[in-house]
Amino acid sequence: MASRLGRLSVSRFRLGSGPRSTALPRVRSVAGQVFLLQLAIMVLFAAAAGVALVFQARNASLQEARQLAFGVAQAFAHAPGTLEAMKSDNPRVLMQPRAEEAREESGVDYVVAFDPNGFRWTHPDPALIGKHIFALREGSAADRPFTQTFEGSLGLSVDSTVPVHDTGGKAIAGFVSAGVTVDSVDEVVRGQLPQLLGFAGGALVVSAAGTALVSRRLRRQTHGLDPSEMTRMYEHHDAVLHAVREGVLIIGGDGRLLLANDEARRLLDLPADAEERRVTDLGLESGTARLLGSGRVATDEVHLAGDRLLAVNMRPVDPDGGPAGSVVTLRDTTELRALAGRAEVARERLRLLYEAGVRIGTTLDVRSTAQELTEVAVPRFADAATVDLLEPVLGSEEPTMPGSEMRRAAVHGVAGARALHPMGELIRFVPASPMAVGVVRGHAVLEADLAASGDWTAAQGPDRAQQVLDHGFHSLITVPLQARGVVLGMASFWRSQNPPFEEEDLAFAEELAARAAVAIDNARRYTREHTLAETLQRSLLPGSLPDHSAVDVAHRYLPALDGVGGDWFDVIPLPGARVALVVGDVVGHGLHAAATMGQLRAAVHTFSALDLSPDELLGHLDELVARIDGDESADRDDKGVTGATCLYAVYDPSSGQCSLARSGHPEPALVHPDGTVEYLRVPGAPPLGLGGGEPFETAEVTLPEGSRLVLYTDGLIEDRERGIDIGLEALRDALARPDRTPEETCRDVFDTLLPARTGDDIALLVARTHLLDPSRVAEWHVPGDPAAVAGIRADVTRRLGVWGLDEMAFTTELVISELVTNAIRYGTEPIRLRMLHDRDSLICEVTDGSSTSPHLRRAATTDEGGRGLFLVAQFSQRWGTRYMARGKVIWTEQSLHGPVSDADGATADALLDQWDEAWPP
């Protein structure tokens, strides 16, 4: 025991062996070391305070001198009589006494006045009067006061110079300079240094008293132990050290073993003379020896020592400031290793289930989700995995009942996995197969040894069973994929290289399959809803756009990958060869957004049939959306169609005028014929249903012939990775190409701006404008006299002859006679007639200042006249009324390619007997 105590005592002072310097005395007590540290701090503090005192005194003296010199110079320069003395014939005689008087009263060293050229008028030394003293400062204005500090013959001095201005400050009559010599700071320091030294001495006294108090308290805390008592204490510690059930090693900084307790000797099988030898020479395992000799930190590192697994903890120590050593503890973990292995398997299973929740179901596609299940299971749970699904599930339908036929949807694993059944093959399971048994039971089925399983062999058939066994598969777990109580398919896990499955693997397989089944069912339901929504949306979008003489159009529509949205577009022919272009967007995705889009598109068609201006149409649409929102909010908790936007434009080819209005929609782009791109400034408004009754505004723009009007939804220019400003600039670059057709423009835009993954619907409509040939437009002013109708008919007949439409002269005369006569009789002036020869139709428009319009009604048998409006309806393809800000337009449209009605036929007479027009009184 004495030898152990000696070794322990040596180890406390020899963790790092080697010579130590003894040139300087060492203070071993903690109290003494603290006192030396406090002494050094006090000396440094006193030195720093002295330096700070010197600088502070110097700065204070300089500041006081600056203020005094500047004040004296300023007062003397502005004193009464100074300017007059400087301007007198003999300034020296007048100013010298005053300067000396000011110097003596103020306490400055000198007051000097001098002319603008630098020659002195005054000076304390009369011999220097009249001498030149200075040159003006470089880069500084001489007409402003300034102060400078310089080192002169009298020491550090401060000089302030003030100019004396004459003639209202425009000229300088002279200068006044006052100077002060800064006193030395030595006297200030000598006055305060004793106080500083006294303070430092007092602090040292307090420190010495504190050191004595700490030393006394330390002795009291050790209970005044003498060396023999301390020896007994160390013997007790030594006994405890060798009694613990953990190995303890103390290793010096040079890698030598200084101490090993009995448990460490047993665990490491150390020789008797192990102490004072290097740990690398003790015959330990190479990994263990390298760790013990490294001196690094280690926490529960497991190393082999013979047939034992030891958990090693290692911490460095640094006793008395010497070279570092290490303290090592060893713990036998051989018996805990088996338990740790099983716990590790459980942790791995939990980790795999977590990854399954993250990796399965990322695409909302049934087949991709099934493939993700197989990729998660292989190779960490099985060597191969297959998924078989019922036909209705693959078709996104609801499975009615589990059947014996399933189709292989996914397979993944070792090379022989695809020999089980190829992808896409229809598999029929016999009742004895594990798959059929699992479906009936609703639980996983284990076949731990396929070669010994007669039921599995019979179900597969001898040839296929032998083929599976030849590829090395020896164990199988098959699990039904069930979601909401409905069987969707089967998942099978196969092993060929890993040990066979055990009963404890069944629960994990069922949990993994249950998570995958929910994901597959979600993908099935999503695919079904997406298909229904996409079908509904495409049925609501225009299948083809009308061929119109005013514009050439091309369009693109791309639904979002995450779900069908509510974007739409349309081209609507309007009376007078005009055309309406519309693009809209309903925020959200799914069936509700698609159905709402259909409602809004139908409403736009209805309102455009009334030939409303763009602002009026959006106003009616806004009221409709608000009413729909109110009805839906009363019945459901959803938000209705809040967030719908719309852009409506009307283009007139006869004038090139385009009227636009928008509600929460991006501004359209106009591409000029030379390729210049501009975004039209259309007054903005909140989205539909949020306007609160605020009126919409219309922008009027004249479009050059051949320009392209580009309408789009925000999905084209904005996504999660790109802001709207960047998107607009990219769109501008894509459009800035001259001589491009609308179809080529759509292709350029999609090639440039289409994101890799569309998060929102994209609708694009490009219209290239045309102007109606002025020679195909005829206008007449109609006097308010019924006798003028005959002349108008003759002019119309001649113009139809010029246009080569002689065969339409009779019906056109009939139509125009009726419209013009009614306008003269019931309307107000001015009255005008306009005819447009469009590509496929002849359009007649009669304008008057009245807001009343005729309408058809069934005529009474006693009525003698008034059947002309019915003739207009009979011989026109379409007719109607368009209201303007002042007055109205009654228009008719006659087809140039359709059959012309026979005005003399019996059918027309019979119809005339049934109808009449009515005008408001």
Secondary structure as UniProt FT lines:
FT   HELIX           2..13
FT   HELIX           30..77
FT   TURN            80..81
FT   HELIX           82..87
FT   HELIX           91..106
FT   STRAND          110..114
FT   TURN            116..117
FT   STRAND          119..120
FT   HELIX           126..128
FT   TURN            129..130
FT   TURN            138..139
FT   TURN            142..143
FT   STRAND          146..152
FT   TURN            153..154
FT   STRAND          155..166
FT   TURN            167..170
FT   STRAND          171..181
FT   HELIX           186..221
FT   TURN            222..224
FT   HELIX           227..243
FT   STRAND          247..251
FT   TURN            253..254
FT   STRAND          256..260
FT   HELIX           262..268
FT   TURN            272..273
FT   TURN            275..276
FT   HELIX           279..281
FT   HELIX           286..294
FT   STRAND          298..305
FT   TURN            306..307
FT   STRAND          308..317
FT   HELIX           319..321
FT   STRAND          325..332
FT   HELIX           334..359
FT   TURN            360..361
FT   HELIX           366..377
FT   TURN            378..381
FT   STRAND          384..389
FT   HELIX           391..394
FT   TURN            395..396
FT   STRAND          405..413
FT   HELIX           415..419
FT   TURN            423..424
FT   STRAND          426..428
FT   TURN            431..432
FT   HELIX           434..441
FT   STRAND          445..447
FT   HELIX           450..452
FT   HELIX           454..460
FT   HELIX           462..470
FT   TURN            471..472
FT   STRAND          475..483
FT   TURN            484..485
FT   STRAND          486..495
FT   HELIX           504..540
FT   STRAND          551..558
FT   TURN            561..562
FT   STRAND          568..573
FT   TURN            576..577
FT   STRAND          579..585
FT   HELIX           591..609
FT   TURN            610..611
FT   HELIX           614..635
FT   TURN            640..643
FT   STRAND          645..652
FT   TURN            653..656
FT   STRAND          657..663
FT   STRAND          669..671
FT   TURN            673..674
FT   STRAND          677..679
FT   TURN            688..689
FT   TURN            692..693
FT   STRAND          699..702
FT   TURN            705..706
FT   STRAND          708..712
FT   HELIX           714..716
FT   TURN            720..721
FT   HELIX           724..735
FT   HELIX           742..753
FT   STRAND          762..769
FT   HELIX           774..776
FT   STRAND          777..782
FT   HELIX           786..788
FT   HELIX           789..802
FT   TURN            803..804
FT   HELIX           806..808
FT   HELIX           809..826
FT   STRAND          831..837
FT   STRAND          841..848
FT   STRAND          855..858
FT   TURN            861..862
FT   HELIX           868..875
FT   STRAND          878..883
FT   STRAND          888..895
FT   TURN            903..904
FT   HELIX           906..912
FT   TURN            913..914
FT   STRAND          915..918
//
